[in-house]
Amino acid sequence: MMERTKRFFLSENEIPRQWYNIMADMVNKPMPILHPGTKQPLKPEDLYPIFAEEVSKQELNMTDAWIDIPEEVREMYKIYRSTPLVRAYELEKALDTPAHIYFKNESVSPVGSHKLNSALAQAYYCKKEGLTNITTETGAGQWGTALSFAAKAFGLELAVYMVKVSYEQKPYRRSLMRTWGAQVIASPSMSTKAGRKILTENPNYQGSLGTAISEAIELAQTVPNCKYTLGSVLNHVALHQSIIGLEAEKQMEMAGEYPDVVIGCFGGGSNFGGISFPFMRHNILNGKKTRFIAAEPASCPKLTRGVFQYDFGDEAGYTPLLPMYTLGHNFAPAHIHAGGLRYHGAGTIVSQLMKDGYMEAVDIKQLESFKAGVLFAQTEGIVPAPESSHAIAAAINEALKAKEEGKQKTILFNLSGHGLIDMAAYDQYLAGDLQNYELPEEEICKNIEELEKII
């Protein structure tokens, strides 16, 4: 009997030396990001007061398809990259499907998720610029954890505003950030003007990523030698995350297959773009027909039920105006355990690609995601993060469709992180204490009606 290969790795020399910038190859470029005051397209220097200068240039770069990875960052990548591409034989067997299922296992990073790919890059650029302090927000804590590690690696002080409901739900994620030297503040807080305003109007508000972003930006603008960093949504984050898909391309070639479907869970777009964009370039440039599916929570369905409109990336309106699929920046998401997906809008690149039909989206209910996560743990031995379980649920659905149709199909999804610090959520699921959240259409309409209609 022929031995079957389950895991595919790259050597250190094969780790990519450049990130891929899909904007350079897009037929329709994303609409311009606008200054919130003048409503005019931003120039890189408009972003300098908030972001490191190098990432500001990357954010608006629509001409260079390939951007060099700094050698200092690539050396740090070697701690955990390449991450394995894994054939999920046992999951296939449990589903009795003719589909071949592969997953890119980003959970093996020191912080347990894909977020470190951009955290190391952003911390490096901030240090190179001579900064001493950085700020950020975090939902479920994966980004805050990753940036805490990266800040310590490059000698920076970090303040993290963590969405209050996750601050309380996930104490060990908080502990990890503090172990790596970060200051962690539950958001909304009384430490910023934005936080005080929100708490005055709603004292029991449990927070959102939009609120935490407002607080982190405000702190960055008031602390000397300090700038803000972001873990998803923006173009430069998707750029840094492209290393996932670039590695997966080489590994799928080693496996002798090419994906018919590529899937990522979806909050703001970092891991979905990371796994998808390097493959999507072949659809754009070479006429490939791969399908790309973003799996978002049914309780925060910006791609499946939102509108394409200019909107702020935060609740207080400190950020530039982004052309995005949005539920409105005042949207207050349900307190699901997939905290990293509780965000009101999609990144500008993903939004344009969605608008142009290069990708599709599905919404996954909370109980379906946990059911998929438990099956994956029982078959493949890895307890996935609640966020990643949305991608697993979508992959399972595609595999079952292949079974119904009697067709062989190659499915690739991104396992963006492990769930070992999310076991309280699994306890609640196994005890029958979790529920699905139905989002009323009138709530979506109310928030969207409040947007300034720029498009």
ABEGO torsion letter per residue (X at the ends): XBBBBABBBBBAAABBABBBBAAAABABBBBBBBBAAAGBBBBAAAAAAABBAAAAAAAABAABABBBBBAAAAAAAAAAOBBBBBBBAAAAAAAGBABBBBBBBAAABAAGBAAAAAAAAAAAAAAAAGBABBBBBBBAGAAAAAAAAAAAAAGBBBBBBBBAAAAAABAAAAAAAAAAGBBBBBOBBAABAAAAAAAAABAABAEBAAAAAAAAAAAAAABBGBBBBBABGBAAAAAAAAAAAAAAAAAAAAAGBBBABBBBBBAAGAAAAAAAAAAAAAAAAAGBABBBBBBBBAABBAAAABBBBBBBABAAGABBBBBBBBAEAABBBBBBABAAABBABBBAAAAAAAAAGABBBBBBBAAAAAAAAAAAAAAAGBBBBAAAAAAAAAAAAAAAAAAAAGBBBBBBBBBABBAAAAAAAAAAAAAGABBBBBBBAAAAAAAAAABBBAX
